[in-house]
């Protein structure tokens, strides 16, 4: 089994330089959550020249809409959601300064290029492991758009949060490479769709 | 004639919502465990280990297996000799959904007007409820909290009537290839062949209530299921699409007689968190 690389957030350019597709990493530090509705709002605010409710520069965005916590829990089940739905907003989010993204599934060509151009990194957490990922979140606080409920922006503190590098800053794509490596089918790979 | 109280239906649905979202069915967990032994990719094995650990944590700490606790898909088989008393069957089910999603700390993911304001209904109701009248005096309820990521990868196409099983295989493989990591592989794949457009998709969805390893009773259809599983696992998509030999845990095919002009094929994908739970009243 591959060894995990411990990474302390925020991501520095130096850390990003050292990351390659297929790396299993463990993040400790701060993540900000955002999914569909929060992205729509953030990008609309930025485009209208309004001040954003948080400074995105250097941050890692986690695509998640958690379940409500039970009493005594900091958050409920909290696994990643499909990243491709956020593709239309991602180049703009990268312009606004984010350096890392955690989601699930592949990214479109435009986003892959934007990630490389911004010297950023896209990782997946294992989709459908929201209970396991809950154990790595030590605090959660709503910092914007509270009325969006599960889709509000939350500041999470995480401890050894497991993820896998899918798009590195050098144009690599794990889903494409992985499919090639393990494909025994003679069928041609169709163009488009949910990654690779 | 047998009477069943609407309140008993509500209570049952609420229980099924909570249990299905916290306890991975044994057959699914068993299939994932088996896949761990055959998966060729080390990263794939690591992902499978995280999935298995997740099931354990969910069970022990009463945390939902996945934060997407889904659209509540409810398949009701109502015996024709049953009389539901004290309320309307559909209302009773929706009340059960509301109760279960509230008391179980489950995520409410349903918005009312799909292309309008998209305001969250706040209760996860209404569910998507399929009712079927069957012989007898039992009420059977199948509950499936269906995640958005995998449901979004559903596909339907009608082929030339003579296109045969190859068309089915090509379409299923193409669908899985295009879906990549979005539906959270390893998958369970439901395939509906025949009927009309909505019939094909409905039987594809209903097939997902089967247990892993359960074959279609028709030997020819069962053979196609085996062929499809092999073809899909040769695609190399792998766990979470990082590359690997485990793309699907099983493929279920259901068929229905169809029109002389048609060969409808529907694919409805289930993620590895293949949550279903049944009750008989």
Interface residues (C-beta under 8 A of the other chain):
Chain A: X1 X2 X22 X24 X64 X65 X66 X67 X68 X69 X70 X73 X76 X77 X78 X79 X81 X82 X84 X104 X105 X106 X124 X126 X127 X128 X129 X130 X131 X132 X134 X135 X149 X150 X162 X164 X166 X174 X175 X177 X178 X179 X180 X181 X182 X183 X184 X185 X187 X189 X190 X192 X193 X194 X195 X196
Chain B: X40 X41 X42 X43 X45 X46 X47 X50 X51 X53 X54 X55 X57 X58 X61 X62 X63 X64 X65 X66 X67 X68 X69 X105 X106 X107 X108 X109 X120 X147 X148 X149 X152 X153 X170 X173 X174 X177 X178 X179 X180 X181 X182 X183 X184 X231 X234 X235 X236 X237 X238 X240 X241 X242 X243 X244 X245 X271 X272 X273
